[in-house]
Amino acid sequence: MDLTSAVSSLGSDYVSKITDAMKQSTKVNSGTGSGDESFDSVYNTVSGLLDSTNSYIQKAQQAEVDFALGKLTNTHELGVYQQEANLALQYTVAIRDKALEAYNSIMNMQI
C-alpha cells in the first residue's frame, strides 16, 4: 500500500460519510424528514467516524510495535499507517470544531 492510495481512500471514505450526514440533516430543514430519523442518522455517522478513527490509530500503534519487534521491516509501510491515523484524527477534530462552532452560533442567536 502506498501513501497516495492510502490517503485518497481515507479521504474519499470520510468525505462520503460526511456528505451523507449533511444530506440527512438538510432534510430536517426542508421538512421532508423527521427529527428523530435525521438525528439518528447523523449520530450513527459520527459514531462510525469515531470508530474508524480509533481503528486507524490502533492499526498504527500495532505497526509501531511490530516495527520495534522486527516483524515489520518496511519503514514506508509504517509511515503509511501513521499518516492514515494522523489524517483520520485531523478529520475528526475538524468535524468536532465545526459542530462546536455551529452549536455556539445557534446558542448566540437572538429569539
N, C-alpha and C positions, 0 to 999 in steps of 0.2 A: 504494500500500500504506500503510495507516495503522498507527499504533503498536499499537493494540489487537489488530488481527488478526495482526500480526507476532508479538507476544508470546504470544498464545494459541496460534498454530500451532506456535511454537517449544516452548512448554511442553508441549503435548499430545504432540508427537513425542518429546520426551525422556522424558516420563513413561511413555509406552507402551513405549519401548525398555527402560527401567529395570525396569518391571514384568515384561516378558517374561524379562529376565535373572534376576530374582528367582524367578520361577516355575520356571525351569530349575534354579536352584541348590537349590530346595527339593525337587526330585525326587531329588537325591542323598541328602538327609537321610531321605526316606521309603523309599529303596531301590528306586524304580521306574526310575531311570536309571543309566547307568554314569558313572563319574567322568570318563572322558575326554570323553564327549559333552557333559557338563554344563560342564566347563572350557572346551571349545572354543566352546560357545555363549556363555558369559559373556565369554570373550576376544574373540570376534567382535563382540559387542555393545559392549564397551568400546572396541574399535578403531574401530568405526563412529561412536561418540560423539565420539572424538577427531578423526576425520576431519571430522565435521560441524562441530565447534567450530572447527577450522582453516579450513574453508571460509567460515564466518561471519566470522571475523577477517579473512581475505583480502578478502572482499567489502566489509567496512567500510573497510579500508585503501585499496582501489581507489576506493571512493566518495569518500574524503577527497582522493585525488589528483585525481579528476575534478572535485571541487568547487574545488580550488585552481587547476585549469587552466581553469575556467569551463564545463566540459562539463555539470556538474550544477548547476543553479541553485536547486533546491528544497532549502532547509535542513531541512525536515521529513523529507524522504526520507533525507538524510544522518543525521539523528538516529535514524531507524528502523534503519538499517544498524548504527549504533554501538550502539544498545540491544540489537539481536539478538546482536551479538558479545559484549556485556557479559553478557547473560543466559546465553549458551552457556558462557562461561568460568566464570561463577558455578556453574552446574550441574556442570561438570566438576570444579571444585575441591571442591564439596560431596561428590561421589561419591568422589573421592580421599580426602578426610578420613574419610568413613565406612568406606572399605575399610581405611585405616590403623588406625582405631580398632578394627575387627573383628579385624585381624591382631594388634594389640597385646593385645587381650583373650584371644585364643586362646593367644598365647605366654605369657601370665601365668597360665594355668590350671595347677593342680597335678594331677599324674597320680597 
